[in-house]
């Protein structure tokens, strides 16, 4: 157990592509957490500007070319999905995330999260909403606390390994600062 909240798994806050949908409680019984490795994940957000205008120009040109190539291949590629990148907080037993729609406590959700590795892996997670509240300073947004259901070791290990990697990166940054 860690810290004063006695969580079983450490949590990491990061930016990750994800999407959320409600699951019919009657159909939840057939939903099992799993890892998918055969899907191409495309981020449809605009890359941030950099201060160096020449570098910014080249990055935008490369992004345009990549978008063009992706658009050429997408009709042939049935396994590509578009996700926006948003902040979330994830651990081996649950997560906190922000949505644009209010969701009730005890609702069951399917959450697709992209683990940023090569090749990218999509985690199909199922969870029960244990907390739902309006997000301060973000009108029309809600912060959810979700406890994972039907979690298997393969999926939990993917999350824990990702979490460990992110904590390691933070430690290295703090030592270098």
Contact map, one row per residue, 1 for C-alpha under 8 A:
111001111000000000000000000000000000000000000000000000000000000000000000000000000000000000000000000000000000000000000000000000000000000000000000000000000000000000000000000000000
111111111100000000000000000000000000000000000000000000000000000000000000000000000000000000000000000000000000000000000000000000000000000000000000000000000000000000000000000000000
111111100000000000000000000000000000000000000000000000000000000000000000000000000000000000000000000000000000000000000000000000000000000000000000000000000000000000000000000000000
011111000000000000000000000000000000000000000000000000000000000000000000000000000000000000000000000000000000000000000000000000000000000000000000000000000000000000000000000000000
011111100000000000000000000000000000000000000000000000000000000000000000000000000000000000000000000000000000000000000000000000000000000000000000000000000000000000000000000000000
111111110000000000000000000000000000000000000000000000000000000000000000000000000000000000000000000000000000000000000000000000000000000000000000000000000000000000000000000000000
111011111100000000000000000000000000000000000000000000000000000000000000000000000000000000000000000000000000000000000000000000000000000000000000000000000000000000000000000000000
110001111100000000000000000000000000000000000000000000000000000000000000000000000000000000001000000000000000000000000000000000000000000000000000000000000000000000000000000000000
110000111110000000000000000000000000000000000000000000000000000000000000000000000000000000111000000000000000000000000000000000000000000000000000000000000000000100000000000000000
010000111111000000000000000000000000000000000000000000000000000000000000000000000000000000110000000000000000000000000000000000000000000000000000000000000000000000100000000000000
000000001111100000000000000000000000000000000000000000000000000000000000000000000000000011110000000000000000000000000000000000000000000000000000000000000000000000100000000000000
000000000111110000000000000000000000000000000000000000000000000000000000000000000000000011100000000000000000000000000000000000000000000000000000000000000000000000100110000000000
000000000011111000000000000000000000000000000000000000000000000000000000000000000000001111000000000000000000000000000000000000000000000000000000000000000000000000000000000000000
000000000001111100000000000000000000000000000000000000000000000000000000000000000000001110000000000000000000000000000000000000000000000000000000000000000000000000000000000000000
000000000000111110000000000000000000000000000000000000000000000000000000000000000000111100000000000000000000000000000000000000000000000000000000000000000000000000000000000000000
000000000000011111000000000000000000000000000000000000000000000000000000000000000000111100000000000000000000000011110000000000000000000000000000000000000000000000000000000000000
000000000000001111100000000000000000000000100000000000000000000000000000000000000011110000000000000000000000000011000000000000000000000000000000000000000000000000000000000000000
000000000000000111110000000000000000000000000000000000000000000000000000000000000011110000000000000000000000001111000000000000000000000000000000000000000000000000000000000000000
000000000000000011111000000000000000000000000000000000000000000000000000000000000011000000000000000000000000001110000000000000000000000000000000000000000000000000000000000000000
000000000000000001111100000000000000000000000000000000000000000000000000000000000000000000000000000000000000111100000000000000000000000000000000000000000000000000000000000000000
000000000000000000111110000000000000000000000000000000000000000000000000000000000000000000000000000000000000111000000000000000000000000000000000000000000000000000000000000000000
000000000000000000011111000000000000000000000000000000000000000000000000000000000000000000000000000000000011110000000000000000000000000000000000000000000000000000000000000000000
000000000000000000001111101100000000000000000000000000000000000000000000000000000000000000000000000000000011110000000000000000000000000000000000000000000000000000000000000000000
000000000000000000000111111100000000000000000000000000000000000000000000000000000000000000000000000000000001000000000000000000000000000000000000000000000000000000000000000000000
000000000000000000000011111110000000000000000000000000000000000000000000000000000000000000000000000000000011000000000000000000000000000000000000000000000000000000000000000000000
000000000000000000000001111110000000000000000000000000000000000000000000000000000000000000000000000000000000000000000000000000000000000000000000000000000000000000000000000000000
000000000000000000000011111111100000000000000000000000000000000000000000000000000000000000000000000000000000000000000000000000000000000000000000000000000000000000000000000000000
000000000000000000000011111111100000000000000000000000000000000000000000000000000000000000000000000000000001000000000000000000000000000000000000000000000000000000000000000000000
000000000000000000000000111111100000000000000000000000000000000000000000000000000000000000000000000000000000000000000000000000000000000000000000000000000000000000000000000000000
000000000000000000000000001111110000000000000000000000000000000000000000000000000000000000000000000000000000000000000000000000000000000000000000000000000000000000000000000000000
000000000000000000000000001111111000000000000000000000000000000000000000000000000000000000000000000000000000000000000000000001000000000000000000000001000000000000000000000000000
000000000000000000000000000001111100000000000000000000000000000000000000000000000000000000000000000000000000000000000000000011000000000000000000000011100000000000000000000000000
000000000000000000000000000000111110000000000000000000000000000000000000000000000000000000000000000000000000000000000000001111000000000000000000000011110010000000000000000000000
000000000000000000000000000000011111000000000000000000000000000000000000000000000000000000000000000000000000000000000000001110000000000000000000000000010110000000000000000000000
000000000000000000000000000000001111100000000000000000000000000000000000000000000000000000000000000000000000000000000000111100000000000000000000000000000110000000000000000000000
000000000000000000000000000000000111111000000000000000000000000000000000000000000000000000000000000000000000000000000000111100000000000000000000000000000000000000000000000000000
000000000000000000000000000000000011111000000000000000000000000000000000000000000000000000000000000000000000000000000011110000000000000000000000000000000000000000000000000000000
000000000000000000000000000000000001111100000000000000000000000000000000000000100000000000000000000000000000000000000000100000000000000000000000000000000000000000000000000000000
000000000000000000000000000000000001111110000000000000000000000000000000000000111000000000000000000000000000000000000000110000000000000000000000000000000000000000000000000000000
000000000000000000000000000000000000011111000000000000000000000000000000000000111000000000000000000000000000000000000001000000000000000000000000000000000000000000000000000000000
000000000000000000000000000000000000001111100000000000000000000000000000000000011110000000000000000000000000000001000001000000000000000000000000000000000000000000000000000000000
000000000000000000000000000000000000000111110000000000000000000000000000000000011110000000000000000000000000000000000000000000000000000000000000000000000000000000000000000000000
000000000000000010000000000000000000000011111000000000000000000000000000000000000111100000000000000000000000000000000000000000000000000000000000000000000000000000000000000000000
000000000000000000000000000000000000000001111100000000000000000000000000000000000111000000000000000000000000000000000000000000000000000000000000000000000000000000000000000000000
000000000000000000000000000000000000000000111110000000000000000000000000000000000001100000000000000000000000000000000000000000000000000000000000000000000000000000000000000000000
000000000000000000000000000000000000000000011111000000000000000000000000000000000000000000000000000000000000000000000000000000000000000000000000000000000000000000000000000000000
000000000000000000000000000000000000000000001111100000000001000000000000000000000000000000000000000000000000000000000000000000000000000000000000000000000000000000000000000000000
000000000000000000000000000000000000000000000111110000000000000000000000000000000000000000000000000000000000000000000000000000000000000000000000000000000000000000000000000000000
000000000000000000000000000000000000000000000011111000010000000000000000000000000000000000000000000000000000000000000000000000000000000000000000000000000000000000000000000000000
000000000000000000000000000000000000000000000001111110110000000000000000000000000000000000000000000000000000000000000000000000000000000000000000000000000000000000000000000000000
000000000000000000000000000000000000000000000000111110010000000000000000000000000000000000000000000000000000000000000000000000000000000000000000000000000000000000000000000000000
000000000000000000000000000000000000000000000000011111110000000000000000000000000000000000000000000000000000000000000000000000000000000000000000000000000000000000000000000000000
000000000000000000000000000000000000000000000000011111111000000000000000000000000000000000000000000000000000000000000000000000000000000000000000000000000000000000000000000000000
000000000000000000000000000000000000000000000000000111111100000000000000000000000000000000000000000000000000000000000000000000000000000000000000000000000000000000000000000000000
000000000000000000000000000000000000000000000000010111111110000000000000000000000000000000000000000000000000000000000000000000000000000000000000000000000000000000000000000000000
000000000000000000000000000000000000000000000000111111111111000000000000000000000000000000000000000000000000000000000000000000000000000000000000000000000000000000000000000000000
000000000000000000000000000000000000000000000000000011111111100000000000000000000000000000000000000000000000000000000000000000000000000000000000000000000000000000000000000000000
000000000000000000000000000000000000000000000000000001111111110000000000000000000000000000000000000000000000000000000000000000000000000000000000000000000000000000000000000000000
000000000000000000000000000000000000000000000000000000111111111000000000000000000000000000000000000000000000000000000000000000000000000000000000000000000000000000000000000000000
000000000000000000000000000000000000000000000010000000011111111100000000000000000000000000000000000000000000000000000000000000000000000000000000000000000000000000000000000000000
000000000000000000000000000000000000000000000000000000001111111110000000000000000000000000000000000000000000000000000000000000000000000000000000000000000000000000000000000000000
000000000000000000000000000000000000000000000000000000000111111111000000000000000000000000000000000000000000000000000000000000000000000000000000000000000000000000000000000000000
000000000000000000000000000000000000000000000000000000000011111111100000000000000000000000000000000000000000000000000000000000000000000000000000000000000000000000000000000000000
000000000000000000000000000000000000000000000000000000000001111111110000000000000000000000000000000000000000000000000000000000000000000000000000000000000000000000000000000000000
000000000000000000000000000000000000000000000000000000000000111111111000000000000000000000000000000000000000000000000000000000000000000000000000000000000000000000000000000000000
000000000000000000000000000000000000000000000000000000000000011111111100000000000000000000000000000000000000000000000000000000000000000000000000000000000000000000000000000000000
000000000000000000000000000000000000000000000000000000000000001111111110000000000000000000000000000000000000000000000000000000000000000000000000000000000000000000000000000000000
000000000000000000000000000000000000000000000000000000000000000111111111000000000000000000000000000000000000000000000000000000000000000000000000000000000000000000000000000000000
000000000000000000000000000000000000000000000000000000000000000011111111100000000000000000000000000000000000000000000000000000000000000000000000000000000000000000000000000000000
000000000000000000000000000000000000000000000000000000000000000001111111110000000000000000000000000000000000000000000000000000000000000000000000000000000000000000000000000000000
000000000000000000000000000000000000000000000000000000000000000000111111111000000000000000000000000000000000000000000000000000000000000000000000000000000000000000000000000000000
000000000000000000000000000000000000000000000000000000000000000000011111111000000000000000000000000000000000000000000000000000000000000000000000000000000000000000000000000000000
000000000000000000000000000000000000000000000000000000000000000000001111111110000000000000000000000000000000000000000000000000000000000000000000000000000000000000000000000000000
000000000000000000000000000000000000000000000000000000000000000000000111111111010000000000000000000000000000000000000000000000000000000000000000000000000000000000000000000000000
000000000000000000000000000000000000000000000000000000000000000000000011111111000000000000000000000000000000000000000000000000000000000000000000000000000000000000000000000000000
000000000000000000000000000000000000000000000000000000000000000000000000111111000000000000000000000000000000000000000000000000000000000000000000000000000000000000000000000000000
000000000000000000000000000000000000000000000000000000000000000000000000111111110000000000000000000000000000000000000000000000000000000000000000000000000000000000000000000000000
000000000000000000000000000000000000000000000000000000000000000000000000011111110000000000000000000000000000000000000000000000000000000000000000000000000000000000000000000000000
000000000000000000000000000000000000011100000000000000000000000000000000000011111000000000000000000000000000000000000000000000000000000000000000000000000000000000000000000000000
000000000000000000000000000000000000001111000000000000000000000000000000010011111100000000000000000000000000000000000000000000000000000000000000000000000000000000000000000000000
000000000000000000000000000000000000001111000000000000000000000000000000000000111110000000000000000000000000000000000000000000000000000000000000000000000000000000000000000000000
000000000000000000000000000000000000000011110000000000000000000000000000000000011111000000000000000000000000000000000000000000000000000000000000000000000000000000000000000000000
000000000000000011100000000000000000000011110000000000000000000000000000000000001111100000000000000000000000000000000000000000000000000000000000000000000000000000000000000000000
000000000000000011100000000000000000000000111000000000000000000000000000000000000111110000000000000000000000000000000000000000000000000000000000000000000000000000000000000000000
000000000000001111000000000000000000000000101000000000000000000000000000000000000011111000000000000000000000000000000000000000000000000000000000000000000000000000000000000000000
000000000000001111000000000000000000000000000000000000000000000000000000000000000001111100000000000000000000000000000000000000000000000000000000000000000000000000000000000000000
000000000000111100000000000000000000000000000000000000000000000000000000000000000000111110000000110000000000000000000000000000000000000000000000000000000000000000000000000000000
000000000000111100000000000000000000000000000000000000000000000000000000000000000000011111000011110000000000000000000000000000000000000000000000000000000000000000000000000000000
000000000011110000000000000000000000000000000000000000000000000000000000000000000000001111100011100000000000000000000000000000000000000000000000000000000000000000000000000000000
000000000011100000000000000000000000000000000000000000000000000000000000000000000000000111110111000000000000000000000000000000000000000000000000000000000000001000100000000000000
000000001111000000000000000000000000000000000000000000000000000000000000000000000000000011111110000000000000000000000000000000000000000000000000000000000000001100100000000000000
000000001110000000000000000000000000000000000000000000000000000000000000000000000000000001111100000000000000000000000000000000000000000000000000000000000001101100000000000000000
000000011000000000000000000000000000000000000000000000000000000000000000000000000000000000111110000000000000000000000000000000000000000000000000001100000001000000000000000000000
000000000000000000000000000000000000000000000000000000000000000000000000000000000000000001111111000000000000000000000000000000100000000000000000111100000000000000000000000000000
000000000000000000000000000000000000000000000000000000000000000000000000000000000000000111101111100000000000000000000000000000000000000000000000111100000000000000000000000000000
000000000000000000000000000000000000000000000000000000000000000000000000000000000000000111000111110000000000000000000000000000000000000000000011110000000000000000000000000000000
000000000000000000000000000000000000000000000000000000000000000000000000000000000000001110000011111000000000000000000000000000000000000000000011100000000000000000000000000000000
000000000000000000000000000000000000000000000000000000000000000000000000000000000000001100000001111100000000000000000000000000000000001000001111000000000000000000000000000000000
000000000000000000000000000000000000000000000000000000000000000000000000000000000000000000000000111111000000000000000000000000000000000000001111000000000000000000000000000000000
000000000000000000000000000000000000000000000000000000000000000000000000000000000000000000000000011111000000000000000000000000000000000000011100000000000000000000000000000000000
000000000000000000000000000000000000000000000000000000000000000000000000000000000000000000000000001111100000000000000000000000000000000000011100000000000000000000000000000000000
000000000000000000000000000000000000000000000000000000000000000000000000000000000000000000000000001111110000000000000000000000000001000000001100000000000000000000000000000000000
000000000000000000000000000000000000000000000000000000000000000000000000000000000000000000000000000011111010000000000000000000001001000000000101000000000000000000000000000000000
000000000000000000000000000000000000000000000000000000000000000000000000000000000000000000000000000001111110000000000000000000001001000000000000000000000000000000000000000000000
000000000000000000000000000000000000000000000000000000000000000000000000000000000000000000000000000000111110000000000000000000011111000000000000000000000000000000000000000000000
000000000000000000000000000000000000000000000000000000000000000000000000000000000000000000000000000000011111000000000000000000011100000000000000000000000000000000000000000000000
000000000000000000000110100000000000000000000000000000000000000000000000000000000000000000000000000000111111100000000000000000011000000000000000000000000000000000000000000000000
000000000000000000000111100100000000000000000000000000000000000000000000000000000000000000000000000000000111110000000000000001111000000000000000000000000000000000000000000000000
000000000000000000011110000000000000000000000000000000000000000000000000000000000000000000000000000000000011111000000000000001111000000000000000000000000000000000000000000000000
000000000000000000011110000000000000000000000000000000000000000000000000000000000000000000000000000000000001111100000000000111100000000000000000000000000000000000000000000000000
000000000000000001111000000000000000000000000000000000000000000000000000000000000000000000000000000000000000111110000000001111100000000000000000000000000000000000000000000000000
000000000000000001110000000000000000000000000000000000000000000000000000000000000000000000000000000000000000011111000000011110000000000000000000000000000000000000000000000000000
000000000000000111100000000000000000000000000000000000000000000000000000000000000000000000000000000000000000001111100000011110000000000000000000000000000000000000000000000000000
000000000000000111000000000000000000000010000000000000000000000000000000000000000000000000000000000000000000000111110001111000000000000000000000000000000000000000000000000000000
000000000000000100000000000000000000000000000000000000000000000000000000000000000000000000000000000000000000000011111001111000000000000000000000000000000000000001000000000000000
000000000000000100000000000000000000000000000000000000000000000000000000000000000000000000000000000000000000000001111101100000000000000000000000000000000000000000000000000000000
000000000000000000000000000000000000000000000000000000000000000000000000000000000000000000000000000000000000000000111111100000000000000000000000000000000000000000000000000000000
000000000000000000000000000000000000000000000000000000000000000000000000000000000000000000000000000000000000000000011111100000000000000000000000000000000000000000000000000000000
000000000000000000000000000000000000100000000000000000000000000000000000000000000000000000000000000000000000000000001111100000000000000000000000000000000000000000000000000000000
000000000000000000000000000000000000100110000000000000000000000000000000000000000000000000000000000000000000000001111111110000000000000000000000000000000000000000000000000000000
000000000000000000000000000000000011111000000000000000000000000000000000000000000000000000000000000000000000000001111111111000000000000000000000000000000000000000000000000000000
000000000000000000000000000000000011101000000000000000000000000000000000000000000000000000000000000000000000000111100001111100000000000000000000000000000000000000000000000000000
000000000000000000000000000000001111000000000000000000000000000000000000000000000000000000000000000000000000001111100000111110000000000000000000000000000010000000000000000000000
000000000000000000000000000000001111000000000000000000000000000000000000000000000000000000000000000000000000011110000000011111000000000000000000000000000000000000000000000000000
000000000000000000000000000000011100000000000000000000000000000000000000000000000000000000000000000000000000011110000000001111100000000000000000000110100000000000000000000000000
000000000000000000000000000000111000000000000000000000000000000000000000000000000000000000000000000000000001111000000000000111110000000000000000000111100000000000000000000000000
000000000000000000000000000000000000000000000000000000000000000000000000000000000000000000000100000000000001111000000000000011111000000000000000011110000000000000000000000000000
000000000000000000000000000000000000000000000000000000000000000000000000000000000000000000000000000000001111100000000000000001111100000000000000011110000000000000000000000000000
000000000000000000000000000000000000000000000000000000000000000000000000000000000000000000000000000000111111100000000000000000111111000000000001111000000000000000000000000000000
000000000000000000000000000000000000000000000000000000000000000000000000000000000000000000000000000000001100000000000000000000011111000000000001111000000000000000000000000000000
000000000000000000000000000000000000000000000000000000000000000000000000000000000000000000000000000000001000000000000000000000001111100000000011110000000000000000000000000000000
000000000000000000000000000000000000000000000000000000000000000000000000000000000000000000000000000001111000000000000000000000001111110000000111100000000000000000000000000000000
000000000000000000000000000000000000000000000000000000000000000000000000000000000000000000000000000000000000000000000000000000000011111000000111000000000000000000000000000000000
000000000000000000000000000000000000000000000000000000000000000000000000000000000000000000000000000000000000000000000000000000000001111100111110000000000000000000000000000000000
000000000000000000000000000000000000000000000000000000000000000000000000000000000000000000000000010000000000000000000000000000000000111111111110000000000000000000000000000000000
000000000000000000000000000000000000000000000000000000000000000000000000000000000000000000000000000000000000000000000000000000000000011111100000000000000000000000000000000000000
000000000000000000000000000000000000000000000000000000000000000000000000000000000000000000000000000000000000000000000000000000000000001111100000000000000000000000000000000000000
000000000000000000000000000000000000000000000000000000000000000000000000000000000000000000000000000000000000000000000000000000000000001111111000000000000000000000000000000000000
000000000000000000000000000000000000000000000000000000000000000000000000000000000000000000000000000000000000000000000000000000000000011111111000000000000000000000000000000000000
000000000000000000000000000000000000000000000000000000000000000000000000000000000000000000000000000110000000000000000000000000000000011001111100000000000000000000000000000000000
000000000000000000000000000000000000000000000000000000000000000000000000000000000000000000000000011111000000000000000000000000000000011001111110000000000000000000000000000000000
000000000000000000000000000000000000000000000000000000000000000000000000000000000000000000000000011111100000000000000000000000000001111000011111000000000000000000000000000000000
000000000000000000000000000000000000000000000000000000000000000000000000000000000000000000000001111000000000000000000000000000000011111000001111100000000000000000000000000000000
000000000000000000000000000000000000000000000000000000000000000000000000000000000000000000000001111000100000000000000000000000001111100000000111110000000000000000000000000000000
000000000000000000000000000000000000000000000000000000000000000000000000000000000000000000000111100000000000000000000000000000001111000000000011111000000000000000000000000000000
000000000000000000000000000000000000000000000000000000000000000000000000000000000000000000000111000000000000000000000000000000111110000000000001111100000000000000000000000000000
000000000000000000000000000000000000000000000000000000000000000000000000000000000000000000001110000000000000000000000000000000111100000000000000111110000000000000000000000000000
000000000000000000000000000000000000000000000000000000000000000000000000000000000000000000001110000000000000000000000000000011110000000000000000011111100000000000000000000000000
000000000000000000000000000000011000000000000000000000000000000000000000000000000000000000000000000000000000000000000000000011110000000000000000001111100000000000000000000000000
000000000000000000000000000000111000000000000000000000000000000000000000000000000000000000000000000000000000000000000000000001000000000000000000000111110000000000000000000000000
000000000000000000000000000000011000000000000000000000000000000000000000000000000000000000000000000000000000000000000000000011000000000000000000000111111011000000000000000000000
000000000000000000000000000000001100000000000000000000000000000000000000000000000000000000000000000000000000000000000000000000000000000000000000000001111111000000000000000000000
000000000000000000000000000000000000000000000000000000000000000000000000000000000000000000000000000000000000000000000000000000000000000000000000000000111111100000000000000000000
000000000000000000000000000000000110000000000000000000000000000000000000000000000000000000000000000000000000000000000000000000000000000000000000000000011111110000000000000000000
000000000000000000000000000000001110000000000000000000000000000000000000000000000000000000000000000000000000000000000000001000000000000000000000000000111111111000000000000000000
000000000000000000000000000000000000000000000000000000000000000000000000000000000000000000011000000000000000000000000000000000000000000000000000000000111111111100000000000000000
000000000000000000000000000000000000000000000000000000000000000000000000000000000000000000010000000000000000000000000000000000000000000000000000000000001111111110000000000000000
000000000000000000000000000000000000000000000000000000000000000000000000000000000000000000000000000000000000000000000000000000000000000000000000000000000111111111000000000000000
000000000000000000000000000000000000000000000000000000000000000000000000000000000000000001110000000000000000000000000000000000000000000000000000000000000011111111100000000000000
000000001000000000000000000000000000000000000000000000000000000000000000000000000000000000110000000000000000000000000000000000000000000000000000000000000001111111110000000000000
000000000000000000000000000000000000000000000000000000000000000000000000000000000000000000000000000000000000000000000000000000000000000000000000000000000000111111111000000000000
000000000000000000000000000000000000000000000000000000000000000000000000000000000000000000000000000000000000000000100000000000000000000000000000000000000000011111111100000000000
000000000111000000000000000000000000000000000000000000000000000000000000000000000000000001100000000000000000000000000000000000000000000000000000000000000000001111111110000000000
000000000000000000000000000000000000000000000000000000000000000000000000000000000000000000000000000000000000000000000000000000000000000000000000000000000000000111111111000000000
000000000000000000000000000000000000000000000000000000000000000000000000000000000000000000000000000000000000000000000000000000000000000000000000000000000000000011111111100000000
000000000001000000000000000000000000000000000000000000000000000000000000000000000000000000000000000000000000000000000000000000000000000000000000000000000000000001111111110000000
000000000001000000000000000000000000000000000000000000000000000000000000000000000000000000000000000000000000000000000000000000000000000000000000000000000000000000111111111000000
000000000000000000000000000000000000000000000000000000000000000000000000000000000000000000000000000000000000000000000000000000000000000000000000000000000000000000011111111100000
000000000000000000000000000000000000000000000000000000000000000000000000000000000000000000000000000000000000000000000000000000000000000000000000000000000000000000001111111110000
000000000000000000000000000000000000000000000000000000000000000000000000000000000000000000000000000000000000000000000000000000000000000000000000000000000000000000000111111111000
000000000000000000000000000000000000000000000000000000000000000000000000000000000000000000000000000000000000000000000000000000000000000000000000000000000000000000000011111111100
000000000000000000000000000000000000000000000000000000000000000000000000000000000000000000000000000000000000000000000000000000000000000000000000000000000000000000000001111111110
000000000000000000000000000000000000000000000000000000000000000000000000000000000000000000000000000000000000000000000000000000000000000000000000000000000000000000000000111111111
000000000000000000000000000000000000000000000000000000000000000000000000000000000000000000000000000000000000000000000000000000000000000000000000000000000000000000000000011111111
000000000000000000000000000000000000000000000000000000000000000000000000000000000000000000000000000000000000000000000000000000000000000000000000000000000000000000000000001111111
000000000000000000000000000000000000000000000000000000000000000000000000000000000000000000000000000000000000000000000000000000000000000000000000000000000000000000000000000111111
000000000000000000000000000000000000000000000000000000000000000000000000000000000000000000000000000000000000000000000000000000000000000000000000000000000000000000000000000011111
